[in-house]
Amino acid sequence: MSENEAQAESPTSQRKDDHIRLALAQHAPERPRDYDHVRFVHHALAGGSSAAVSLASPAFSWSAPLYVTGMTGGTARAHEINRGIGILGRETGIAVACGSMGIVLREPETAASFTVLREENPDGFVMANTNANVTGAQAARIVGIMGADALQVHINAPQEIAMPEGDRDFTAWRDNIAEIVDAVEVPVIVKEVGAGLSRGSIAVLRDLGVGGVDVAGRGGTDFGAIESARRAGGARSYLASWGQSAVSALVDAAGLEGVGPWGRDAAGIGTRGAGAAGVLGSSAPAPVDERVALLASGGVRHPLDVVRALALGADAVGVAGQFLQVLVTEGPSALVDTVQEWLEEIRDLMALLGAPDIRALRRTDVLLSGPVREFAELRGIDAAAYARRSAWSQV
């Protein structure tokens, strides 16, 4: 029996291939997203020069505010996907990630389907990925296998509840994350997988010492729907669309001390109350020189969505489904061309807005409407303040 045949017979490998198939079936860029409820106020004389725009991200000194978030690994098909992502990272310089590597601890023969990403991208910024159930020693082993520059730790309770074979006890996650942070020598980035991170969740993760959080909100690949589709009769389909979008999560996190590159004023608006630390029993906030990178993914369709997320406080924006679709239908070269086009368009949009860098985007005037405005108001956030952030609105 070949290695690929052995992998195909593994239940975990089969589940990973199911995830790829069902995620691609969800691909529908025309589907409305919360990003559609974020609009910029146009100031006709505010424009700058594309040539003067810096795309540098404060997140881990990345050269661009765009990254590929973790998707897959563990099967022959995933091997080819990760190979393409590795090529993308090498050719464009953006940060890239693999999918969950927990399977490698149980089935070491699957490691090549992950490490191919590093092999194709030996000098780039590569993120390994694992769940929050591993020990610190296991997390360190995963980082070593990948030669990773950072470790994504995904937390995904809604998916687990929808998954027929999923976990039902999440009480150890906080302690496990703290152990992982202590055990690995690279930044730990904790991410949701499509249900978003609340302000309180981000505050707790900050106090655990993580290097970054990825709010990974609703609107992209819907793992509640995927796991429901794997159940007989589509049971638990009500878990589809659980949680909040990346847009809402960014609004929720605005001004949270120690999160984002410029702390208190990261989104161009003031703080909201005293924060969640005391309520949740966390320790004192991290010093301002140890800020947590604020990343956003989930439902990004095009460069305008990237710029919208950056304007709401994200340090960098992750994409999965859109890039996966290009990779599997057109190949690695087409994906490289696509990402290069995205970077050019992001630069041009920033020039249109008169923002020479990401920090300046936080001073653009943004109109929040519909469900995003409703979310903000119900959470005690002044949505109107976003519309009056620039000097053009102070006359």
ABEGO torsion letter per residue (X at the ends): XBAAAAAAABAAAAAAAAAAAAAAAABBAABBBAAAABBBBBBAAABBBAAABBABBABGGBABABBBBBABEGBAAAAAAAAAAAAAAAAAGBBBBBBBAAAAAABAAAAAAAAAAAAABAABBBBBBBBAABBAAAAAAAAAAAGBABBBBBBAAAAAAABAABBABAAAAAAAAAAAAAABABBBBBBBAGAEBBAAAAAAAAAAGBABBBAGBBGBBBAAAAAAAABBGGBGAAABGBEBBAAAAAAAABGBBGBEAAEAAAAGBBBBEAEAAAAAGBBBBBBAAABBBBBBBGGBABAAAAAAAAAAGBABBBBAAAAAAAAAAAEAAAAAAAAAAAAAAAAAAAAAAGBABAAAAAABBBBBBEAAAAAAAAAGBBAAAAAAABAAAAX
